[in-house]
Amino acid sequence: MALYDAKIERYSQKAEQLERNIKRDTEERKRILSEISRLRYLSLCERLNCDGEELESVLAREHEQIQNMKACGMTDQDIDELGKGGYEEQMTFYSKEDDDEN
């Protein structure tokens, strides 16, 4: 009987330690996730060169524009293509043939 009591006591202690570890790790996870969110916000602010209310306005305006495009029948893929091809085409000032002549 003493053998079982000793094992029960050891397992109880291990279970208590695991509970403490879970609590500690959960708090650390929440802290890390909060820091990730903060860094994502700062990254977005930097990319869009704005913050706070201005960032909220920019995102709301872009969302509204996307919704308007969808209402006109555009798909997500169509909208994505608008952002991809436009800039490269604008930056092409001469054709490959013109470059070969030089």
LUMVO-846221 format. One record per atom (N, C-alpha, C): residue in three letters; atom name; x, y, z. Coordinates in steps of 0.001 Angstrom, whole numbers, plus 524288, in hexadecimal, padded with zeros to 5 digits. Example, Ala and Ser with C-alpha at 12.3 -4.5 7.8 and 13.67 -1.06 7.14 Angstrom:
residuo/atomo/c1/c2/c3
Ala/N/83386/7E9C6/81E78
Ala/CA/8300C/7EE6C/81E78
Ala/C/83390/7F31C/81E78
Ser/N/83232/7F736/81BA8
Ser/CA/83566/7FBDC/81BE4
Ser/C/83264/8001E/81EBE
***
This chain:
residuo/atomo/c1/c2/c3
Met/N/80332/7FB55/80000
Met/CA/80000/80000/80000
Met/C/8035F/804ED/80000
Ala/N/8079F/804E8/802DA
Ala/CA/80B24/8096A/80308
Ala/C/80D7F/80A70/7FDA8
Leu/N/80E50/8064B/7FAA5
Leu/CA/81071/806D0/7F568
Leu/C/80CAC/80A02/7F200
Tyr/N/807AE/808D0/7F257
Tyr/CA/803C0/80BAA/7EF4B
Tyr/C/80354/81153/7F119
Asp/N/80387/8121F/7F630
Asp/CA/80333/81772/7F84C
Asp/C/807B7/81AC9/7F657
Ala/N/80C63/81890/7F631
Ala/CA/810F8/81B72/7F45C
Ala/C/81064/81CD7/7EE92
Lys/N/80E81/81925/7EB72
Lys/CA/80DC0/81A28/7E5DD
Lys/C/8097C/81E41/7E4FE
Ile/N/8054F/81DCF/7E7F3
Ile/CA/8010E/821A0/7E78C
Ile/C/8031C/82710/7E8D1
Glu/N/8063B/8277B/7ECE6
Glu/CA/80870/82C88/7EE7B
Glu/C/80BFD/82EBA/7EA30
Arg/N/80F56/82B60/7E7F2
Arg/CA/812D7/82D20/7E3BC
Arg/C/80FC4/82EFA/7DEFB
Tyr/N/80BE8/82BF3/7DD65
Tyr/CA/808BE/82D73/7D8DF
Tyr/C/80593/83268/7D9F6
Ser/N/803C6/83305/7DEAC
Ser/CA/800EF/837C3/7E01B
Ser/C/80480/83C87/7DFB1
Gln/N/80944/83BF9/7E17E
Gln/CA/80D05/84046/7E11C
Gln/C/80E49/8418E/7DB65
Lys/N/80EF6/83D77/7D840
Lys/CA/81001/83E57/7D2B2
Lys/C/80B69/8411E/7D014
Ala/N/806A6/83F81/7D172
Ala/CA/80200/841EB/7CF33
Ala/C/801AB/847AE/7D0C3
Glu/N/802DE/848DE/7D59A
Glu/CA/802D0/84E47/7D76B
Glu/C/806EC/85185/7D48C
Gln/N/80B94/84F34/7D3D0
Gln/CA/80FB8/851F7/7D101
Gln/C/80E14/85303/7CB59
Leu/N/80B9B/84F2A/7C8EE
Leu/CA/809BD/84FE0/7C395
Leu/C/805B0/85440/7C349
Glu/N/80242/85482/7C71E
Glu/CA/7FE5C/858B9/7C748
Glu/C/8010E/85E0E/7C7A4
Arg/N/80512/85E7A/7CAEB
Arg/CA/807F8/86366/7CB61
Arg/C/80AA1/864B6/7C62D
Asn/N/80CE8/860BB/7C3AE
Asn/CA/80F81/86193/7BEA4
Asn/C/80BA3/86360/7BA79
Ile/N/80719/860F0/7BA67
Ile/CA/8030F/86268/7B699
Ile/C/80176/86817/7B766
Lys/N/8009D/86993/7BC3B
Lys/CA/7FF17/86EF4/7BD63
Lys/C/80360/872BA/7BBAE
Arg/N/8083C/87185/7BCF7
Arg/CA/80CA5/874DC/7BB84
Arg/C/80D26/87535/7B591
Asp/N/80CD6/870C6/7B2F6
Asp/CA/80D72/870A8/7AD41
Asp/C/808EB/8736B/7AA86
Thr/N/80439/872FD/7ACAB
Thr/CA/7FFB2/875A1/7AA6D
Thr/C/8005D/87B8B/7AACB
Glu/N/80238/87D5F/7AF3F
Glu/CA/80328/882F6/7AFE1
Glu/C/8076C/884D4/7AC33
Glu/N/80B83/881C7/7AB89
Glu/CA/80FC3/88327/7A7F0
Glu/C/80DC6/88337/7A247
Arg/N/80A83/87F76/7A0E2
Arg/CA/80843/87F3B/79B9E
Arg/C/804FA/8841A/79A8E
Lys/N/801CB/885B1/79E5A
Lys/CA/7FE95/88A61/79DB2
Lys/C/80203/88F31/79CF4
Arg/N/80640/88F7F/79FE2
Arg/CA/809D8/893E9/79F77
Arg/C/80C5C/89406/79A0D
Ile/N/80E0A/88F7F/7982A
Ile/CA/81089/88F26/79308
Ile/C/80CAA/8908F/78EBB
Leu/N/807DD/88E8D/78F00
Leu/CA/803EB/88FC6/78B0B
Leu/C/8029D/8959A/78B06
Ser/N/80293/897F0/78F94
Ser/CA/80195/89D8C/78FF5
Ser/C/80606/8A09D/78D58
Glu/N/80AC9/89EE8/78E28
Glu/CA/80F4C/8A17C/78BC4
Glu/C/80F2E/8A0D4/785CE
Ile/N/80DA1/89C42/783FA
Ile/CA/80D22/89B5E/77E5A
Ile/C/8091F/89F20/77C0E
Ser/N/804BD/89FBF/77EA6
Ser/CA/800AE/8A35F/77CC8
Ser/C/802BE/8A8F6/77C95
Arg/N/80582/8AA7C/78094
Arg/CA/807BB/8AFC9/780C3
Arg/C/80B97/8B09D/77C4F
Leu/N/80EED/8ACB4/77B54
Leu/CA/812C4/8AD27/77724
Leu/C/8102A/8AD3A/771C2
Arg/N/80C01/8AA39/77126
Arg/CA/8091E/8AA55/76C29
Arg/C/806C2/8AFB4/76B3D
Tyr/N/8049B/8B1F8/76F4E
Tyr/CA/8025E/8B739/76EEB
Tyr/C/80693/8BB24/76D55
Leu/N/80B0F/8BAF5/76FF1
Leu/CA/80F46/8BE94/76EB8
Leu/C/81145/8BDCF/76926
Ser/N/81199/8B8F1/7677A
Ser/CA/8134C/8B7C5/7622D
Ser/C/80F79/8BA00/75E30
Leu/N/80A7B/8B948/75F30
Leu/CA/8066F/8BB54/75BB1
Leu/C/80698/8C14A/75B8B
Cys/N/80738/8C3A9/76013
Cys/CA/807A5/8C962/7604F
Cys/C/80C49/8CB47/75D15
Glu/N/8109D/8C897/75D90
Glu/CA/81546/8CA1E/75AA6
Glu/C/81477/8C982/754BE
Arg/N/81231/8C51B/75320
Arg/CA/81153/8C430/74D88
Arg/C/80DA0/8C82B/74B2A
Leu/N/8099A/8C9A7/74E16
Leu/CA/805BF/8CD57/74C16
Leu/C/806F6/8D2F9/74D98
Asn/N/80B25/8D3B1/75081
Asn/CA/80CF2/8D8D8/7522A
Asn/C/808A7/8DBE9/75503
Cys/N/8060E/8D951/758AB
Cys/CA/80204/8DBDA/75BC2
Cys/C/8012C/8D8B3/760C3
Asp/N/7FE11/8DADD/76457
Asp/CA/7FCCC/8D7F1/76911
Asp/C/7F79E/8D9DA/76B4F
Gly/N/7F5DD/8D739/76F53
Gly/CA/7F126/8D8CB/7721F
Gly/C/7EC63/8D964/76EAA
Glu/N/7E9C0/8DDD8/76F33
Glu/CA/7E4F5/8DEE6/76C3B
Glu/C/7E5F8/8DEDC/76660
Glu/N/7EA80/8E0CE/764D5
Glu/CA/7EBCA/8E0FC/75F44
Glu/C/7EC1E/8DB75/75D09
Leu/N/7EE78/8D7DF/75FF4
Leu/CA/7EEC9/8D26C/75E3F
Leu/C/7E954/8D01A/75DC7
Glu/N/7E612/8D12D/7618F
Glu/CA/7E0B7/8CF3B/7616C
Glu/C/7DDD2/8D155/75CA4
Ser/N/7DE90/8D646/75B62
Ser/CA/7DC0E/8D8A0/756CE
Ser/C/7DDFE/8D626/751C2
Val/N/7E319/8D543/7515F
Val/CA/7E558/8D2E4/74CAF
Val/C/7E31E/8CD6D/74BDF
Leu/N/7E300/8CA5B/74FFB
Leu/CA/7E105/8C503/74F8A
Leu/C/7DB31/8C4EF/74E48
Ala/N/7D83F/8C861/750B7
Ala/CA/7D29B/8C89F/74FA0
Ala/C/7D1A5/8CA38/749F8
Arg/N/7D4A4/8CE03/7480A
Arg/CA/7D409/8CFD6/742A9
Arg/C/7D568/8CB77/73ECE
Glu/N/7D9A5/8C8B4/73FC6
Glu/CA/7DB23/8C466/73C59
Glu/C/7D70B/8C00F/73C74
His/N/7D504/8BEEB/7410C
His/CA/7D0F8/8BAEA/74179
His/C/7CC26/8BC8C/73E57
Glu/N/7CAA8/8C173/73ECF
Glu/CA/7C618/8C36B/73BF0
Glu/C/7C6FD/8C312/7360A
Gln/N/7CBB1/8C46F/7344E
Gln/CA/7CCE4/8C41E/72EB7
Gln/C/7CC93/8BE7B/72CC7
Ile/N/7CE89/8BADF/72FCB
Ile/CA/7CE59/8B557/72E54
Ile/C/7C8B0/8B384/72E0C
Gln/N/7C582/8B514/731D1
Gln/CA/7BFFF/8B393/731C7
Gln/C/7BD3B/8B5C7/72CFC
Asn/N/7BE8C/8BA95/72B7B
Asn/CA/7BC41/8BCF1/726CE
Asn/C/7BDD1/8B9E6/721E9
Met/N/7C2B9/8B850/721A2
Met/CA/7C48C/8B545/71D2B
Met/C/7C1BA/8B001/71CE5
Lys/N/7C100/8AD8C/7215C
Lys/CA/7BE30/8A88F/72184
Lys/C/7B87E/8A952/71FE7
Ala/N/7B62D/8ADB7/7217B
Ala/CA/7B0C3/8AED2/72009
Ala/C/7B03A/8AF88/71A24
Cys/N/7B47A/8B11F/717A1
Cys/CA/7B47F/8B1BE/711ED
Cys/C/7B5B5/8AC99/70F29
Gly/N/7B648/8A867/71220
Gly/CA/7B71B/8A344/70FC8
Gly/C/7BCB4/8A158/70FB6
Met/N/7C050/8A44C/711ED
Met/CA/7C5C0/8A28D/711FE
Met/C/7C683/89E5A/71626
Thr/N/7C9EE/89AB6/7150A
Thr/CA/7CB3F/896A1/718D8
Thr/C/7D014/89853/71BE4
Asp/N/7D14C/89570/72009
Asp/CA/7D60E/8968E/72302
Asp/C/7DADA/89626/71F7F
Gln/N/7DAD3/89254/71C0A
Gln/CA/7DF3C/8919E/71875
Gln/C/7DFBF/89651/714CB
Asp/N/7DB5F/8983D/712C2
Asp/CA/7DB81/89CDE/70F5F
Asp/C/7DDDB/8A184/7124C
Ile/N/7DC42/8A22B/7171F
Ile/CA/7DE2A/8A68C/71A4C
Ile/C/7E3F4/8A5ED/71B63
Asp/N/7E5A8/8A129/71C91
Asp/CA/7EB36/8A021/71D7A
Asp/C/7EE6C/8A171/718A5
Glu/N/7EC67/8A00F/71416
Glu/CA/7EF2D/8A115/70F31
Glu/C/7EFD4/8A6EC/70E3D
Leu/N/7EC20/8AA0F/70FE9
Leu/CA/7EC99/8AFBD/70F4F
Leu/C/7F173/8B1C3/71218
Gly/N/7F26D/8AFAC/716A1
Gly/CA/7F6E4/8B165/719AF
Gly/C/7FC11/8AF40/717C1
Lys/N/7FC01/8AAE2/71514
Lys/CA/800E1/8A867/71362
Lys/C/80302/8AAC3/70E5F
Gly/N/7FFD6/8AAE3/70A4F
Gly/CA/801C8/8AC4B/7052F
Gly/C/8026E/8B214/70446
Gly/N/7FF4C/8B53A/706B6
Gly/CA/7FF3F/8BACB/70590
Gly/C/8046B/8BD85/7064D
Tyr/N/80708/8BC9C/70A80
Tyr/CA/80BD0/8BF75/70BB8
Tyr/C/81035/8BDF9/70800
Glu/N/810C1/8B8F6/706DF
Glu/CA/814E0/8B73D/70351
Glu/C/8140E/8B983/6FDE5
Glu/N/80F37/8B999/6FC17
Glu/CA/80E19/8BBBC/6F6EE
Glu/C/80F3F/8C18C/6F6BE
Gln/N/80E2E/8C456/6FAF3
Gln/CA/80F3E/8C9E4/6FB1D
Gln/C/8151D/8CAF3/6FAF5
Met/N/81832/8C770/6FD2A
Met/CA/81DD2/8C82F/6FD74
Met/C/820A3/8C69C/6F86D
Thr/N/81DF7/8C435/6F4B0
Thr/CA/82058/8C293/6EFC7
Thr/C/82000/8C720/6EBF5
Phe/N/8246A/8C9A7/6EB0C
Phe/CA/8247E/8CE3B/6E7B3
Phe/C/8260F/8CCF0/6E21A
Tyr/N/82879/8C86D/6E16E
Tyr/CA/82A01/8C6D6/6DC28
Tyr/C/8299E/8C0F4/6DBBF
Ser/N/82942/8BF18/6D6FD
Ser/CA/828A6/8B987/6D63A
Ser/C/82DF8/8B6E4/6D61C
Lys/N/82DFD/8B1C6/6D643
Lys/CA/832C5/8AEB1/6D5FE
Lys/C/83579/8AF95/6D0C7
Glu/N/83281/8B04C/6CC96
Glu/CA/834B7/8B136/6C769
Glu/C/837DE/8B640/6C757
Asp/N/835DC/8BA67/6C9F4
Asp/CA/838B9/8BF60/6CA48
Asp/C/83DDB/8BE99/6CD12
Asp/N/83DEC/8BB5F/6D10E
Asp/CA/84296/8BA6C/6D41A
Asp/C/846AA/8B77C/6D0DB
Asp/N/844E4/8B3DE/6CD78
Asp/CA/84871/8B0CF/6CA37
Asp/C/84B24/8B434/6C618
Glu/N/84897/8B864/6C44A
Glu/CA/84AD9/8BBCD/6C06C
Glu/C/84F67/8BED7/6C290
Asn/N/84F9E/8BFCD/6C79D
Asn/CA/853D1/8C2DF/6CA0D
Asn/C/8583C/8BF91/6CB1F
***
